Amino acid sequence: MADFLTVALVCAGSLSAPDCSRDTALDVAVAPAPTPIACLMQGETLAARSGLVRGHETYLKVACERRRTAALRPEAGPR
């Protein structure tokens, strides 16, 4: 299983880069990545293949996130 997620965010050109997030993006593409380097390289490829970026109206922001796993809780035994 890949340890990282590539997150390609397509944001409005009027939105500042620090404010561009999953919540404010116009489009979001997510894919697994095995390493941080692969993650960064894959982000631009995701956006280019999808045709999400539309000229000067939008811009691409690529983020790499460590994949989260749910913590396992032991089952409560009978009381």
Phi and psi restraints in degrees (value plus and minus 20) as a CYANA .aco file:
   2 ALA   PHI     -89.8   -49.8
   2 ALA   PSI     120.9   160.9
   3 ASP   PHI    -106.5   -66.5
   3 ASP   PSI     -33.6     6.4
   4 PHE   PHI    -145.7  -105.7
   4 PHE   PSI     139.4   179.4
   5 LEU   PHI    -141.5  -101.5
   5 LEU   PSI     110.8   150.8
   6 THR   PHI    -105.3   -65.3
   6 THR   PSI     107.2   147.2
   7 VAL   PHI    -140.5  -100.5
   7 VAL   PSI      90.9   130.9
   8 ALA   PHI    -120.3   -80.3
   8 ALA   PSI      96.7   136.7
   9 LEU   PHI    -127.5   -87.5
   9 LEU   PSI     108.3   148.3
  10 VAL   PHI    -126.1   -86.1
  10 VAL   PSI      94.4   134.4
  11 CYS   PHI    -136.7   -96.7
  11 CYS   PSI     135.0   175.0
  12 ALA   PHI     -83.3   -43.3
  12 ALA   PSI     121.7   161.7
  13 GLY   PHI     -79.4   -39.4
  13 GLY   PSI     -43.3    -3.3
  14 SER   PHI    -102.0   -62.0
  14 SER   PSI     -28.7    11.3
  15 LEU   PHI    -112.4   -72.4
  15 LEU   PSI     111.9   151.9
  16 SER   PHI     -90.9   -50.9
  16 SER   PSI     130.8   170.8
  17 ALA   PHI     -76.1   -36.1
  17 ALA   PSI     -62.9   -22.9
  18 PRO   PHI     -83.1   -43.1
  18 PRO   PSI     -44.6    -4.6
  19 ASP   PHI    -108.4   -68.4
  19 ASP   PSI     -27.2    12.8
  20 CYS   PHI     -99.2   -59.2
  20 CYS   PSI      96.8   136.8
  21 SER   PHI    -164.3  -124.3
  21 SER   PSI     158.9   198.9
  22 ARG   PHI     -78.5   -38.5
  22 ARG   PSI     -52.9   -12.9
  23 ASP   PHI     -96.6   -56.6
  23 ASP   PSI     -50.4   -10.4
  24 THR   PHI    -123.0   -83.0
  24 THR   PSI     -28.5    11.5
  25 ALA   PHI     -89.7   -49.7
  25 ALA   PSI     130.2   170.2
  26 LEU   PHI     -95.5   -55.5
  26 LEU   PSI     -57.9   -17.9
  27 ASP   PHI    -160.9  -120.9
  27 ASP   PSI     128.7   168.7
  28 VAL   PHI    -155.2  -115.2
  28 VAL   PSI     111.1   151.1
  29 ALA   PHI    -142.6  -102.6
  29 ALA   PSI     113.7   153.7
  30 VAL   PHI    -149.0  -109.0
  30 VAL   PSI     116.8   156.8
  31 ALA   PHI    -168.8  -128.8
  31 ALA   PSI     129.4   169.4
  32 PRO   PHI     -91.5   -51.5
  32 PRO   PSI     130.8   170.8
  33 ALA   PHI    -162.8  -122.8
  33 ALA   PSI     119.8   159.8
  34 PRO   PHI     -97.3   -57.3
  34 PRO   PSI     -48.3    -8.3
  35 THR   PHI    -159.5  -119.5
  35 THR   PSI     142.9   182.9
  36 PRO   PHI     -81.2   -41.2
  36 PRO   PSI     -58.2   -18.2
  37 ILE   PHI     -84.3   -44.3
  37 ILE   PSI     -66.2   -26.2
  38 ALA   PHI     -81.1   -41.1
  38 ALA   PSI     -56.1   -16.1
  39 CYS   PHI     -79.3   -39.3
  39 CYS   PSI     -70.6   -30.6
  40 LEU   PHI     -84.6   -44.6
  40 LEU   PSI     -62.0   -22.0
  41 MET   PHI     -86.3   -46.3
  41 MET   PSI     -56.9   -16.9
  42 GLN   PHI     -90.5   -50.5
  42 GLN   PSI     -49.5    -9.5
  43 GLY   PHI     -79.5   -39.5
  43 GLY   PSI     -66.7   -26.7
  44 GLU   PHI     -87.5   -47.5
  44 GLU   PSI     -56.2   -16.2
  45 THR   PHI     -84.6   -44.6
  45 THR   PSI     -62.7   -22.7
  46 LEU   PHI     -76.8   -36.8
  46 LEU   PSI     -68.0   -28.0
  47 ALA   PHI     -87.2   -47.2
  47 ALA   PSI     -61.0   -21.0
  48 ALA   PHI     -85.1   -45.1
  48 ALA   PSI     -62.9   -22.9
  49 ARG   PHI     -87.6   -47.6
  49 ARG   PSI     -52.7   -12.7
  50 SER   PHI    -103.6   -63.6
  50 SER   PSI     -40.2    -0.2
  51 GLY   PHI      51.4    91.4
  51 GLY   PSI       5.1    45.1
  52 LEU   PHI     -92.5   -52.5
  52 LEU   PSI     -55.0   -15.0
  53 VAL   PHI     -98.3   -58.3
  53 VAL   PSI     107.4   147.4
  54 ARG   PHI    -138.6   -98.6
  54 ARG   PSI      66.0   106.0
  55 GLY   PHI      34.8    74.8
  55 GLY   PSI    -156.9  -116.9
  56 HIS   PHI    -104.6   -64.6
  56 HIS   PSI     -25.8    14.2
  57 GLU   PHI     -92.3   -52.3
  57 GLU   PSI     -48.4    -8.4
  58 THR   PHI    -155.9  -115.9
  58 THR   PSI     147.2   187.2
  59 TYR   PHI    -162.4  -122.4
  59 TYR   PSI     141.7   181.7
  60 LEU   PHI    -122.4   -82.4
  60 LEU   PSI     114.8   154.8
  61 LYS   PHI    -146.5  -106.5
  61 LYS   PSI     105.6   145.6
  62 VAL   PHI    -127.8   -87.8
  62 VAL   PSI     110.5   150.5
  63 ALA   PHI    -145.6  -105.6
  63 ALA   PSI     127.4   167.4
  64 CYS   PHI    -135.6   -95.6
  64 CYS   PSI     106.5   146.5
  65 GLU   PHI    -138.7   -98.7
  65 GLU   PSI     122.7   162.7
  66 ARG   PHI     -94.8   -54.8
  66 ARG   PSI     112.6   152.6
  67 ARG   PHI     -83.8   -43.8
  67 ARG   PSI     113.1   153.1
  68 ARG   PHI    -112.9   -72.9
  68 ARG   PSI     121.8   161.8
  69 THR   PHI    -139.8   -99.8
  69 THR   PSI     125.8   165.8
  70 ALA   PHI     -92.1   -52.1
  70 ALA   PSI     116.8   156.8
  71 ALA   PHI     -92.5   -52.5
  71 ALA   PSI     114.6   154.6
  72 LEU   PHI    -105.9   -65.9
  72 LEU   PSI     110.4   150.4
  73 ARG   PHI    -127.7   -87.7
  73 ARG   PSI     115.3   155.3
  74 PRO   PHI     -85.6   -45.6
  74 PRO   PSI     123.2   163.2
  75 GLU   PHI     -83.6   -43.6
  75 GLU   PSI     119.3   159.3
  76 ALA   PHI     -95.7   -55.7
  76 ALA   PSI     106.8   146.8
  77 GLY   PHI     -98.3   -58.3
  77 GLY   PSI     150.2   190.2
  78 PRO   PHI     -84.6   -44.6
  78 PRO   PSI     126.3   166.3
